Amino acid sequence: MLNNGCLCCTVRGDLVRMIAELVSKKKGKFDHIVIETTGLANPAPIIQTFYAEDQVFNDVKLDGVVTLVDAKHAGFHLDEVKPKGVVNEAVEQIAYADRIIVNKTDLVGEPEITSLVKRIRSINVMAHLKHTEFGKVDLEYVLGIGGFDLERLFSALI
């Protein structure tokens, strides 16, 4: 059964419990917590958890949002028409990202990559972009970002 009938509330509740458990059992024993969502996830409720839930806000800091973009299939997802009132998750993931990894660049030509980067930049001009193949990225690129900032995000969206 879902909390209040809402999947977002269920996910948020599970996330709060998981973080609280990690903090209580492993406090001081880890430097980072990485949360990997599905490609269908709207990042907003997860991000909001770090600011709206005191239990999380007091113990951990959201360091950054990293989005992996599939260079071969991104156009399909970005063009996907959603029912009224439903967000396009691909657009949301790019909009909220501090870092964007454009993956599978080996599967498309330079014109497609250039076009995709232009679309990404039309959604998020602030995020740092990295092109890669097979998801190969240095760990430093996804950890210790120090980049997530609500004020920066809202100013970019307005």
N, C-alpha and C positions, 0 to 999 in steps of 0.2 A: 504494500500500500504506500502511496506517495504522500509526503507531508503536504497538507493543505491541497492535495490534488495537483501539485506543481512539481514537475521534474527538476526545475532549477532549485527549488527549496530542498528537495531530496539530495541532490548533488551537493549543495552548499552544506547541509547538515552532515553528510558523510565526510566532506572535506574538513570541516571544523573538528569533527571527532578524530579524524586521522591525524591532523596537525597537533591537536591537544595531546593525543597519545604519544606521538613522536617526541614532543617537547618534554612530557613528563618522564618518559622512559629513557630518553637519550640526550637529555639536555647537556649541551657542551660537547657532545660527541660527534657532531656533524657540522659542516660549514654551509652546506646548501641542501635544499629540498627541491627536487625537480618534479614538476607536475606535468605529465604528458597527457593531453586530451586527444580525443578523436578528431579527425578532420571535419566532423560535423558539429563540433562544439562552438557555441558562441562564447567568446572569452569574457564578456562583460560580467556575467554572474560570478565567475571564478575570481576575477579581479576585485569585484565588489566585496567578496568575502574577506579579503585582506584589510579592508577599510571599515566595513560595517559590523564585523563580529569582534567584539572586545577580546574574546578568548584568543583570537588569531592576531589581531592588531598589536596586542601587548607582548607577544612572544616571537613573532617572525616578521620579516619585512619582504615585501614583494620587490625583488631586485630588477626584474625585467620580464618582458614578454617576447618570446622568440617564435616566429612563424615559419614553417617550412612550406614552400610553394613548389608544387610539381610543375616544372616548365612545360611538360608535354600536355598536361590536362587542365592547367589553371584557367585557360580561356573558357572552357566549358563550365566550370564552377563559377567563375566570375559573371558569366552571362546568364546563369540559371535564373529564371523568373520564379519568384516565390509568391505564394498567396498574399493578399493584402494583410499587412500587419506582421508578416513573418520576415525576419531579417535574412539576408544572404550571408551565411556563415563565413564564406571565403572572403567576402569584402570586410566583414567585421574583424576577422583574424588579421588581415593586413592592416586595417585601420588602427588596431590596438597595439601593434608590434613595435618594439624598440629595435629589434634585429629581424631581418628577413633573409632566409636562406633560400635562394632559387636553386632548386635541385634538379637533377636529370638534364642538365644543360647539354649533355652529350647526345641526347635524343632529339634535339631540335636545332635548327640552323640559327645563325646570327641574326637574321631579320626577325625571327620569332622571339628571340631573347630580347632584342631591342624593343619590340612592340610590347612584350610582357612587362618589361621594366618601366616603360612609359605608362602603362596602365597601373602598375603598382604605385608609381610616383603620383598619379592622379588621385590615389586613395590616401597615401601616406608619404608626405615629402620629407618627414623627419627621420624615419628609420634608416639604419645602416643596412646596406644590401651586400650579400656575398653570393657569388655563383659557385656551384659545386656539382660534382658528379658522385653518385653512390652515397650521398649524405655525408661525405668526408668534410668535417669541420673541426678545427682545433677547439678543445674544451674551453679555452679562454674566451672564445667568441660567444659562448652561451652562458657562461658563469661570470659573476662579478661585473655585471653590466652597469649597475648603478644608474639605470636609465629610466625606470618607470616613474612617471611624474604625471599625476592627474591634471594639473594645470597646463602642462605642455600638451597633453592629449586633447583637452577640451579646446584650447586655442587653435589647434590644428584642424579640428573638426568644424569650427565655427567659420 
